[in-house]
Amino acid sequence: MMVKNKIAIVTGGLSGMGRAVAQRLAAEGAVVFVGARRAGDDAQTASLRAEFDDSVQFAQLDVRDSRSCNGFVEGVIAARGRVDILVNAAGIYEEAAIAGHSDRIWDDTIDTNLTGSFKMIREVMPSMLTQGWGRIVNIASVAAHQGMANNAAYCASKAGLLGLSRCVALEGAANGVTCNTISPTWVQTEMLQSFIEADVAEGASRADVMAKYEASNPQGKLVQPEEVAGLVVFLASDAGRAMTMADYQVNAGSLW
C-alpha cells in the first residue's frame, strides 16, 4: 500500500472530497485523523464511525481558529508521535457581487479556504521538517486560475492557496517535505448537490440541471470525489517525492 502506516490529517473530511480522501487514505493503510467543525458531534459522525471503524478518528476542528488548529495537531502527535500527511480539504463557497459585497462573506471565505490552510500547515511543518518527511496537499480549484463573476472571494482564496503552497514547497524541499495543490472543476459532491436542488426549487427540471453541469466540461461527465482522492494518495506517497510546488488540475478539460 502506498501510504501504509503513515499518519494523516484531513480537514473537512466529513463530506465531499475530504471524505473521499480520508476513505482512500484509510483503505491504503494510513491512520487518518479527520478534523471538521461538526466532527465533535457524535450524531453527525455516527455513520462515519461505524463505516470506518478504528481506521479513521474524528475530532472537532475549526481551521479559522489558531488555538483549535494547535490543539488538534498536538492531539494527533500525542496519540501517534508524528504527522506525515496533511490534506487541507476544508472549504466554503458563497457567491456575491463586488458591488455591495459583505465583509462576512469575504472574511469567512478567506479565513476558511486560505488562512485555515496556512494555520494547519504552520502547525504540522515543524515536526515534518524535523523527521525529514512530509506530504502536504491543498485542495484548490480551477477558480484559482480563472475568474468568474460574483466569485471574487472564492477565486481569491483559491489563487492565494497556490501562492502559499509554492512557498511551503520551497521551505520544505531540503527536508523531504513536499507541498502541492489540486485544482478540480465541478465535482459531484454534497455542495454541488445543494446547488442542483436550489435550481430545481426554482422550477428547473432535475435532468436539465444535471445536463447543464455535465456539459460544463468537454468530457461531459462530472468529476467524482474518488478521482481526486486517488491523486491525493499518490502525491502523499513515497512515489511523489519529486513532485512538489506544482498544481494539478482535475478539470475534465474545462476552464472552470
C-alpha positions as CSV (number, residue, x, y, z in Angstrom):
1,M,0.0,0.0,0.0
2,M,1.2,3.5,-1.0
3,V,0.8,5.2,2.4
4,K,0.7,2.2,4.8
5,N,1.2,3.2,8.4
6,K,1.5,6.9,7.6
7,I,-0.2,9.3,10.0
8,A,-2.6,11.6,8.1
9,I,-4.7,14.6,8.9
10,V,-7.6,15.5,6.6
11,T,-9.5,18.8,7.3
12,G,-13.1,19.0,6.2
13,G,-13.3,15.2,5.9
14,L,-17.0,14.6,6.8
15,S,-18.2,15.1,3.2
16,G,-17.3,15.6,-0.4
17,M,-13.7,15.4,-1.5
18,G,-12.4,15.4,2.1
19,R,-14.4,12.3,3.0
20,A,-13.3,10.5,-0.2
21,V,-9.7,11.4,0.6
22,A,-10.0,10.1,4.2
23,Q,-11.6,6.9,3.0
24,R,-8.9,6.3,0.3
25,L,-6.0,7.0,2.7
26,A,-7.5,4.6,5.3
27,A,-8.0,1.9,2.6
28,E,-4.4,2.3,1.6
29,G,-3.3,1.7,5.2
30,A,-2.8,5.1,6.7
31,V,-4.0,6.1,10.1
32,V,-6.4,9.0,9.5
33,F,-7.5,11.9,11.7
34,V,-10.4,13.9,10.3
35,G,-11.0,17.4,11.6
36,A,-14.1,19.4,10.9
37,R,-16.3,21.9,12.7
38,R,-19.1,19.2,13.1
39,A,-16.7,16.3,13.9
40,G,-17.2,16.7,17.6
41,D,-20.9,15.9,17.3
42,D,-21.4,12.2,17.7
43,A,-24.8,12.4,15.9
44,Q,-23.0,13.9,12.8
45,T,-20.3,11.3,12.7
46,A,-22.1,8.2,13.9
47,S,-22.5,6.6,10.5
48,L,-18.9,7.5,9.5
49,R,-17.5,6.0,12.7
50,A,-19.4,2.8,12.0
51,E,-18.2,2.7,8.4
52,F,-14.5,3.4,9.1
53,D,-14.2,1.5,12.5
54,D,-10.8,2.4,14.0
55,S,-9.0,3.4,10.8
56,V,-10.3,7.0,11.0
57,Q,-10.6,9.2,14.1
58,F,-12.8,12.2,14.2
59,A,-12.4,15.4,16.3
60,Q,-13.7,18.9,16.2
61,L,-11.6,21.4,14.3
62,D,-12.2,25.0,13.3
63,V,-9.4,25.8,10.9
64,R,-10.1,29.5,11.3
65,D,-9.0,29.4,14.9
66,S,-5.3,29.1,15.7
67,R,-5.9,27.5,19.1
68,S,-8.2,24.9,17.5
69,C,-5.5,24.1,14.9
70,N,-2.8,23.9,17.5
71,G,-4.8,21.6,19.9
72,F,-5.9,19.3,17.1
73,V,-2.3,18.8,15.8
74,E,-0.9,18.4,19.3
75,G,-3.6,15.8,19.9
76,V,-2.5,13.8,16.9
77,I,1.2,14.0,17.8
78,A,0.4,13.0,21.4
79,A,-1.5,9.9,20.1
80,R,0.8,8.8,17.3
81,G,4.0,10.7,17.7
82,R,4.1,12.5,14.4
83,V,2.2,13.8,11.4
84,D,3.2,12.5,8.0
85,I,0.4,13.8,5.7
86,L,-1.8,16.9,5.8
87,V,-4.6,17.3,3.3
88,N,-6.4,20.6,3.5
89,A,-9.8,19.9,2.1
90,A,-11.9,22.2,4.4
91,G,-13.6,24.9,2.2
92,I,-16.7,27.0,1.8
93,Y,-18.3,28.7,-1.3
94,E,-20.7,31.6,-1.3
95,E,-21.4,34.0,-4.2
96,A,-21.6,37.7,-4.1
97,A,-21.1,40.6,-6.5
98,I,-18.3,43.1,-5.7
99,A,-20.8,46.0,-5.5
100,G,-22.3,45.6,-2.0
101,H,-20.1,42.6,-1.2
102,S,-20.3,41.9,2.6
103,D,-17.3,41.7,4.8
104,R,-18.8,38.5,6.3
105,I,-18.6,36.5,3.0
106,W,-15.1,37.8,2.2
107,D,-13.8,37.1,5.7
108,D,-15.4,33.7,6.1
109,T,-14.2,32.5,2.7
110,I,-10.6,33.8,3.1
111,D,-10.3,32.6,6.7
112,T,-11.5,29.1,5.9
113,N,-10.1,28.4,2.4
114,L,-6.8,30.2,2.6
115,T,-5.9,31.2,6.2
116,G,-7.2,28.0,7.6
117,S,-4.8,26.0,5.3
118,F,-2.0,28.2,6.4
119,K,-2.7,27.7,10.1
120,M,-2.8,23.9,9.7
121,I,0.5,23.9,7.7
122,R,2.1,26.1,10.3
123,E,1.2,23.5,13.0
124,V,2.5,20.4,11.1
125,M,5.6,21.9,9.5
126,P,8.0,21.8,12.4
127,S,7.5,18.1,13.1
128,M,7.7,17.3,9.3
129,L,10.9,19.2,9.0
130,T,12.4,17.5,12.0
131,Q,11.5,14.0,10.9
132,G,12.7,14.7,7.3
133,W,9.5,13.5,5.6
134,G,6.1,15.1,5.0
135,R,3.4,15.5,2.4
136,I,1.1,18.5,2.2
137,V,-1.8,18.6,-0.3
138,N,-4.0,21.6,-0.6
139,I,-7.4,21.3,-2.4
140,A,-7.6,24.4,-4.5
141,S,-9.9,24.8,-7.6
142,V,-9.9,25.7,-11.2
143,A,-11.1,29.0,-9.7
144,A,-7.5,29.6,-8.7
145,H,-6.7,30.0,-12.4
146,Q,-9.9,31.5,-13.9
147,G,-12.1,34.4,-12.7
148,M,-15.9,34.2,-12.6
149,A,-18.4,37.0,-11.9
150,N,-19.8,37.0,-8.3
151,N,-17.0,34.8,-7.1
152,A,-14.3,37.2,-6.0
153,A,-13.8,35.8,-2.5
154,Y,-13.7,32.2,-3.7
155,C,-11.3,32.9,-6.6
156,A,-9.0,35.0,-4.4
157,S,-8.9,32.4,-1.7
158,K,-8.0,29.6,-4.1
159,A,-5.5,31.7,-6.0
160,G,-3.8,32.5,-2.7
161,L,-3.6,28.9,-1.9
162,L,-1.4,28.3,-4.9
163,G,1.0,31.0,-3.8
164,L,1.1,29.7,-0.2
165,S,1.8,26.2,-1.4
166,R,4.7,27.2,-3.6
167,C,6.4,28.9,-0.6
168,V,5.8,25.9,1.6
169,A,7.2,23.6,-1.0
170,L,10.4,25.7,-1.2
171,E,10.8,25.8,2.6
172,G,10.3,22.0,2.9
173,A,12.3,20.8,-0.1
174,A,15.6,20.3,1.6
175,N,14.0,18.3,4.4
176,G,11.9,15.9,2.4
177,V,8.6,17.8,2.7
178,T,6.5,18.3,-0.4
179,C,3.6,20.6,-0.9
180,N,1.2,20.5,-3.9
181,T,-2.2,21.8,-4.9
182,I,-5.0,20.0,-6.7
183,S,-7.5,22.2,-8.7
184,P,-10.7,20.4,-9.5
185,T,-13.5,21.6,-11.7
186,W,-17.1,20.9,-10.6
187,V,-17.0,17.7,-8.5
188,Q,-20.1,15.6,-7.7
189,T,-20.3,16.4,-4.0
190,E,-22.9,17.3,-1.4
191,M,-22.1,21.0,-2.1
192,L,-22.8,20.7,-5.8
193,Q,-26.0,18.7,-5.0
194,S,-27.2,21.7,-2.9
195,F,-26.7,24.0,-6.0
196,I,-28.7,21.5,-8.1
197,E,-31.5,21.4,-5.5
198,A,-31.7,25.2,-5.5
199,D,-32.1,25.3,-9.2
200,V,-34.8,22.6,-9.1
201,A,-36.6,24.5,-6.3
202,E,-36.8,27.5,-8.7
203,G,-38.6,25.4,-11.3
204,A,-35.8,23.8,-13.4
205,S,-36.1,20.1,-14.2
206,R,-33.5,17.9,-12.4
207,A,-32.5,16.4,-15.7
208,D,-31.8,19.8,-17.3
209,V,-29.8,21.0,-14.3
210,M,-27.7,17.9,-14.3
211,A,-27.1,18.1,-18.0
212,K,-26.0,21.8,-17.5
213,Y,-23.3,20.8,-15.0
214,E,-22.2,17.8,-17.0
215,A,-21.9,19.9,-20.1
216,S,-19.7,22.4,-18.2
217,N,-16.6,20.3,-19.2
218,P,-15.7,18.8,-22.6
219,Q,-15.8,15.2,-21.2
220,G,-19.5,15.7,-20.5
221,K,-19.3,13.9,-17.1
222,L,-18.9,15.3,-13.6
223,V,-15.6,14.6,-11.8
224,Q,-16.1,12.2,-8.9
225,P,-14.6,12.7,-5.4
226,E,-12.8,9.4,-5.7
227,E,-10.8,10.6,-8.7
228,V,-9.4,13.5,-6.7
229,A,-8.7,11.2,-3.8
230,G,-6.6,8.9,-6.0
231,L,-4.3,11.7,-7.0
232,V,-4.0,12.9,-3.3
233,V,-2.9,9.4,-2.3
234,F,-0.2,9.3,-5.0
235,L,1.1,12.7,-4.1
236,A,1.2,11.7,-0.4
237,S,3.2,8.6,-1.0
238,D,6.9,7.9,-1.4
239,A,6.3,7.8,-5.1
240,G,5.5,11.5,-5.0
241,R,8.9,12.5,-3.6
242,A,10.0,14.7,-6.6
243,M,6.5,16.2,-7.2
244,T,6.3,19.4,-5.3
245,M,5.5,23.1,-5.8
246,A,3.0,22.1,-8.5
247,D,-0.7,22.4,-9.2
248,Y,-2.6,19.5,-10.8
249,Q,-5.9,20.4,-12.5
250,V,-8.5,17.7,-12.4
251,N,-10.6,19.6,-14.9
252,A,-12.0,17.2,-17.4
253,G,-10.8,19.7,-20.0
254,S,-12.8,22.6,-18.5
255,L,-11.5,26.1,-17.7
256,W,-13.9,26.3,-14.8
